Amino acid sequence: MKMKNIIRGLLIACLLPTFNLQAQNDSTEVTYTAPNWHETITNIPGDFATAGKALFSKESIVPLSIIAGSTAVLYLFDQQLVDGVQKFSRNIGLNAESKFVSLIQIGDLRIMEGPGNLNTGFYFIGEGWTSILIFGGIGIHGAITDNKKEIRLLSQALEGYLELGITTQLLKRSFGRETPRTATVDRGKFRPFPSLSNYQAQVSKYDALPSGHMATMAFTVTLLAETYPENRLIRPIGYSLIGLCALSMMNNGVHWASDYPLGFGIGYLFAKVVAQRGRVLQGIVKPNSLLNQLEVSPTMLFDGSSVASGLKLSLQL
């Protein structure tokens, strides 16, 4: 029961509501413009401005409070949570070793690696390669079929990943928190603003908070869900995979539970920002259901001597 409560609390922390940008009406048809080659870079300053405006809006008071509050609560139990997850994983035979195998290699240079055991497979979900393969495949298909929506999605993804990298690196270096595997004290020591040489020499002593893997996964799931709102399985499946990856990162000592809420919020925020790029509203979408295509409206009939009122029933095909 205790372990179930630990896992439940961790998953709740990962699936936080976040920033409220302008929502898209489900009944509005959306088309996309093709991106210019330079937009991945030139849109970044505007995206940061939009993100900053969203952060300081009154709509963000509640989600920011949830992120801050959940981070504080999880921090109090970080050591117990990590110890509990690792003990549970050992009991079920889930190897905590981070093991990768070479998938693409040129000489001694590994171009692409894949997971070598189950825990690393869960961890790999949050690696950049997974998201690159998803959005790269969509973008290539869009280029072949001249699908502007899919080409735009790839551009949005590249744009967002650059912004995630900038944001998470600045925050990691600002907090300077130890990872569980290198912790010298319970819950990890904070060494804010380490020198560049110290950070590069021992990255794991400074880069726990926030989780870049969590930011990447939250960004990927949110951007896909925003682009394909008709597919209601994206979020449930995506959040389930996020939960597995979050547990694997605690099992292998890469992250504390309290590293996750801020990472999730960062990914969600920038996905909402870049998802608005290139969208053109086209009016109301005609419903697919015959029932919804029935239209009832008041009408009046005049035959030259008398007037009759009633209702007109029409079906638009």
C-alpha positions in Angstrom: 0.0 0.0 0.0 2.8 2.4 0.8 4.5 1.8 -2.5 1.2 2.4 -4.3 0.8 5.7 -2.5 4.4 6.6 -3.5 3.7 5.8 -7.2 0.3 7.6 -7.1 1.9 10.7 -5.7 4.6 10.7 -8.3 2.2 10.4 -11.2 0.0 13.1 -9.9 3.0 15.4 -9.7 3.9 14.6 -13.3 0.4 15.3 -14.7 -0.1 18.8 -13.4 -2.3 21.4 -15.1 -0.3 24.3 -16.3 -0.4 27.6 -18.1 -3.6 28.8 -19.8 -2.8 30.2 -23.2 -5.6 31.0 -25.7 -7.6 27.8 -26.2 -8.7 26.7 -29.7 -12.5 26.3 -30.2 -13.1 22.7 -31.2 -15.6 23.8 -33.8 -13.1 26.1 -35.7 -11.3 24.6 -38.6 -7.6 25.2 -38.6 -5.2 25.2 -41.6 -1.5 25.7 -41.5 0.9 27.9 -43.5 4.2 26.5 -44.6 7.1 27.7 -42.4 10.0 29.7 -43.7 13.4 28.1 -43.4 14.6 30.6 -40.7 11.5 30.5 -38.4 13.0 27.9 -36.1 15.5 30.5 -35.0 13.8 33.8 -35.6 10.7 32.9 -33.7 12.5 32.2 -30.5 12.6 35.8 -29.1 8.9 36.2 -29.7 8.2 32.8 -28.1 10.0 33.8 -24.9 8.1 37.0 -24.9 4.8 35.2 -25.2 5.8 32.7 -22.5 6.8 35.5 -20.2 3.4 37.2 -20.7 1.6 33.9 -20.0 3.6 33.4 -16.8 2.8 36.8 -15.4 -0.9 36.7 -16.3 -3.6 36.1 -13.7 -4.6 32.8 -15.3 -1.2 31.4 -14.4 -1.5 32.0 -10.6 -3.2 28.7 -9.9 -0.9 26.5 -12.1 2.2 28.2 -10.8 1.0 27.7 -7.3 0.4 24.0 -8.0 3.9 23.6 -9.5 5.5 25.4 -6.5 3.4 23.6 -3.9 3.9 20.1 -5.4 7.6 20.7 -5.8 7.9 21.7 -2.1 5.8 18.7 -0.9 7.7 16.2 -3.0 11.0 17.7 -1.9 10.1 16.9 1.7 9.7 13.2 0.8 12.3 13.0 -2.0 14.7 10.6 -0.2 11.9 8.3 0.8 10.4 8.3 -2.7 13.7 7.5 -4.4 14.5 4.8 -1.9 11.0 3.3 -2.2 11.1 3.2 -6.0 14.6 1.7 -6.0 13.6 -1.0 -3.4 10.4 -1.8 -5.3 12.4 -2.1 -8.6 14.9 -4.5 -7.0 12.1 -6.6 -5.7 10.6 -7.1 -9.1 14.0 -7.5 -10.8 14.0 -4.2 -12.7 17.7 -3.6 -13.3 18.7 0.1 -12.5 21.8 0.1 -14.7 21.7 2.6 -17.5 22.6 0.4 -20.4 22.7 1.5 -24.0 23.6 -0.4 -27.2 24.9 1.1 -30.4 22.3 1.3 -33.2 24.2 3.5 -35.7 28.0 3.7 -35.4 30.7 5.0 -37.7 34.1 3.6 -36.5 34.3 4.4 -32.8 31.7 7.1 -33.0 28.2 6.2 -31.9 25.7 8.2 -33.9 22.6 6.7 -32.2 22.1 4.4 -29.2 19.2 2.3 -28.1 18.2 0.9 -24.7 20.0 -2.3 -23.5 17.5 -3.3 -20.7 13.9 -2.6 -19.6 14.6 0.3 -17.2 16.8 2.0 -19.9 13.9 1.5 -22.3 11.6 3.4 -20.0 14.3 6.1 -19.6 14.8 6.3 -23.4 11.2 7.5 -23.7 12.4 10.9 -22.5 15.5 11.0 -24.6 15.6 13.5 -27.5 15.9 10.7 -30.0 12.4 9.4 -29.4 10.8 12.8 -30.0 13.1 13.5 -33.0 12.0 10.2 -34.6 8.3 11.0 -34.0 8.4 14.6 -35.4 11.0 13.8 -38.0 8.9 11.0 -39.4 5.8 13.3 -39.5 7.8 16.1 -41.1 9.3 13.8 -43.8 5.8 12.5 -44.6 4.6 16.0 -44.8 7.4 17.0 -47.2 6.6 14.0 -49.5 2.9 14.6 -49.5 3.1 18.4 -49.4 1.2 18.5 -46.1 1.7 21.9 -44.6 0.4 20.9 -41.3 3.0 18.2 -40.9 5.8 20.3 -42.1 4.8 23.1 -39.7 4.6 20.6 -36.9 8.3 19.6 -37.5 9.3 23.3 -37.5 7.4 23.9 -34.3 9.1 20.9 -32.6 12.6 22.1 -33.6 11.7 25.6 -32.4 10.4 24.3 -29.1 13.4 22.0 -28.4 15.8 24.9 -28.8 13.8 26.9 -26.3 13.6 23.9 -23.9 17.3 23.5 -24.1 18.0 27.1 -23.3 15.5 27.3 -20.4 16.4 24.0 -18.7 20.1 24.6 -18.9 19.8 28.1 -17.4 17.7 26.7 -14.5 19.9 23.6 -14.0 22.9 25.8 -13.6 21.0 28.2 -11.4 19.8 25.5 -8.9 22.9 23.3 -9.1 21.2 20.3 -7.5 22.9 16.9 -7.1 21.3 13.9 -8.7 20.4 10.9 -6.4 23.3 8.8 -7.6 25.8 11.6 -6.7 24.1 13.0 -3.6 26.3 13.8 -0.7 23.3 14.5 1.6 19.7 13.3 1.7 17.6 14.9 -1.1 20.8 16.2 -2.7 22.9 19.3 -2.1 22.2 22.6 -4.0 25.3 24.4 -5.4 23.8 27.4 -7.3 25.6 28.9 -10.2 28.6 26.6 -10.5 31.5 27.7 -12.7 31.4 26.5 -16.3 34.5 24.3 -15.7 33.0 22.7 -12.6 29.7 22.0 -14.3 31.2 20.4 -17.4 33.6 18.3 -15.2 30.8 16.8 -13.1 27.5 17.5 -14.7 25.5 15.1 -12.5 26.4 17.1 -9.4 24.6 20.1 -10.7 21.9 19.2 -13.2 19.0 17.5 -11.4 16.5 20.4 -11.2 14.5 20.7 -13.4 14.3 17.4 -15.4 15.0 18.0 -19.0 13.6 14.6 -19.9 10.3 15.6 -18.3 10.3 18.9 -20.2 10.9 17.0 -23.4 8.2 14.5 -22.8 5.6 17.1 -21.7 6.4 19.2 -24.8 6.1 16.3 -27.2 2.8 15.0 -25.8 1.2 18.5 -25.5 2.3 19.6 -29.0 0.9 16.4 -30.6 -2.3 16.8 -28.6 -2.7 20.4 -29.7 -2.1 19.6 -33.3 -4.3 16.5 -33.4 -7.1 17.4 -30.9 -9.4 14.8 -32.5 -7.1 12.0 -31.3 -8.1 11.6 -27.6 -5.6 8.8 -26.9 -2.5 11.0 -27.2 -2.7 12.4 -23.7 -3.6 9.2 -21.8 -1.0 7.2 -23.6 1.6 10.0 -23.4 1.1 10.6 -19.7 1.3 6.9 -19.0 4.7 6.7 -20.8 5.8 9.9 -18.9 5.0 8.1 -15.6 7.1 5.1 -16.6 10.0 7.3 -17.6 9.7 9.3 -14.4 9.9 6.1 -12.3 12.9 4.8 -14.3 14.8 8.0 -13.7 14.3 7.6 -10.0 15.3 4.0 -10.2 18.6 4.7 -11.9 19.3 7.7 -9.7 19.1 10.4 -12.3 16.2 12.5 -10.8 14.3 13.2 -7.6 10.5 13.4 -7.7 10.6 17.1 -7.0 12.5 17.7 -10.2 9.5 16.8 -12.3 6.7 19.4 -11.8 8.9 22.3 -13.0 10.1 20.3 -15.9 6.6 19.3 -16.9 5.4 22.9 -16.7 8.3 24.2 -18.9 7.5 21.6 -21.6 3.8 22.3 -21.5 4.2 26.0 -21.7 6.5 26.1 -24.7 4.3 23.5 -26.5 1.3 25.8 -26.1 3.3 28.7 -27.3 4.8 27.1 -30.5 1.5 25.3 -31.3 0.0 28.7 -32.3 2.5 29.2 -35.0 1.3 29.1 -38.6 -2.4 28.5 -37.7 -5.1 30.0 -39.8 -8.7 29.9 -38.7 -11.1 29.0 -41.4 -14.5 29.3 -39.7 -16.8 26.6 -38.4 -16.2 23.0 -39.3 -19.2 21.1 -40.6 -20.0 18.2 -38.2 -19.7 14.7 -39.6 -22.8 13.3 -37.8 -26.0 13.4 -39.7 -27.8 14.2 -36.5 -25.6 17.3 -36.0 -26.2 18.3 -39.6 -29.9 18.7 -39.0 -30.9 22.4 -38.7 -34.1 23.6 -37.1 -35.1 27.2 -37.6 -38.3 29.3 -37.3 -40.1 30.2 -40.5 -43.2 32.0 -41.8 -45.3 31.1 -44.9 -47.6 33.5 -46.8 -50.0 32.3 -49.4 -51.4 35.7 -50.4 -54.3 35.8 -47.9 -53.0 34.4 -44.6 -49.7 34.0 -42.7 -48.6 30.8 -41.0 -45.6 30.3 -38.7 -43.7 27.1 -37.9 -40.4 25.4 -37.8 -38.2 24.5 -40.8 -36.2 21.2 -40.6 -33.3 20.9 -43.1 -30.5 18.5 -43.6 -27.2 19.7 -45.2 -25.2 17.0 -47.0 
